[in-house]
Amino acid sequence: MRVTAHGISRILTILIMVGIAVSAFSFLVMWLWNWLMPAVFGLHAISYWQALGVLVLSKILFGSFGGRHRFRRDWRARLIRRWEDMTPEERERFRAETRGGCGPSSPAADAPKA
């Protein structure tokens, strides 16, 4: 693998952009915290580094700032594929199981309405 000047400049550009984005998010977190939290909850104001720590902690705890949306994007296509792969008996059983909603199924709910 050959490293070119273009490749190095591209990597540096990406690193600089990531640094700017992290810095901007940290300042946004700091500004929002210092604007809201002391007035609403009586908490102390935080510094830039504490805001960066809150940002990293939220990434660790909640896992995403917008990555891995593949599951959210193609859930409908996967559901349609699964439905098409079902036999007519499986489809009818699925319909019967989902008619009751979220709660337990009762004989009264399955009875035809007059």
N, C-alpha and C positions, 0 to 999 in steps of 0.2 A: 504494500500500500504506500503510495507516494503522497507526501504532504506538500501541498502547493501553497503559495502565498494567498491565493483566493480562499482556500480552506481555512487557513489560520485567521484571516481577517473575518471570515464568516463566524468562526467559533468565538472570536473576541467580541464581535457585534452581538451575538446571542448572549454571552456572559454579561456584557454591559446592559443590555435590555432587561435581563432577568434581575440584575442588581437595581436598576431604576424602578422596576415594578415592585420588588420587595420593599425598597425604600419608600415608595409612594404608598403602598398598603400599610406599612408601619406608621407613617405619618397620619394616614386616614384613621387608623385604629386609635392612635394617641389622641387625635383631635376629637373624635367621637366620644371616646372614654372621658376625656377631660371636660367635654361639654355636657354630657349626660349624667354620668355616674355620680359625681359629687352632688349635683342638684337633686337627682332622683333618689339615690340610695345613701347619700352622705359618705361616699367613699373618697379616698384621697386621689389627687391627680397623679398620673404616671408619666415617666420619661419615655423618650424614643426607644431606648433599649428594653424597657419593660413592655412597651407596645409590641416590639418585635418578638419578645418572649410570649406574649399572649397570642400572637399570630402563629408562632410555631406550635404552641400548646394546642391551639384549636385545630391545627393541621394534624397533629398526633391523635387527638381525641375524636375528631369528626371525620378525618380521612380525606377530604377532597376540597379543592378550591376550583373545581370545574373539570377535572380530568375524568377519564373513563366513562364517557356518556354513551358508549356503544350499547349497553344494555337498555338504557332508556329509549334510545333511538329506534331499535328494531324489535321491540317487544310485540308490537302488533303483527309484524310479518311472521314472527315465530309462532304466535298464537294462531294465525290463519293456517300456517303449515301444519301445526299439530291437529287442528280441526279437520283439515283435508285428509290427513292420514288416518283419522278415526273411521271405524266401520259404522254403518247406520245404527247398530245396536249400542255401540259405545257412545255415539252422539245422543241417543235417546236417554241412556243411563245418566250421562252428564247433565242433560236438561233437567231430568227428574231430581237429581241431587242438588242442583242450584236453584230450583224453584222456591225452596224454603227460605232462602236468604241466608243470613249469617247464623241464625239460631238453630237449635235442634229441630229436626223434622218431627211433626206431629201428625197423627192420622187426620185430624180436622183440617190441617193445612193442605193435605193432599186430596181431600174429598172434593168432588166437583161442586161448584156453586150453583144453586138453583135460582 
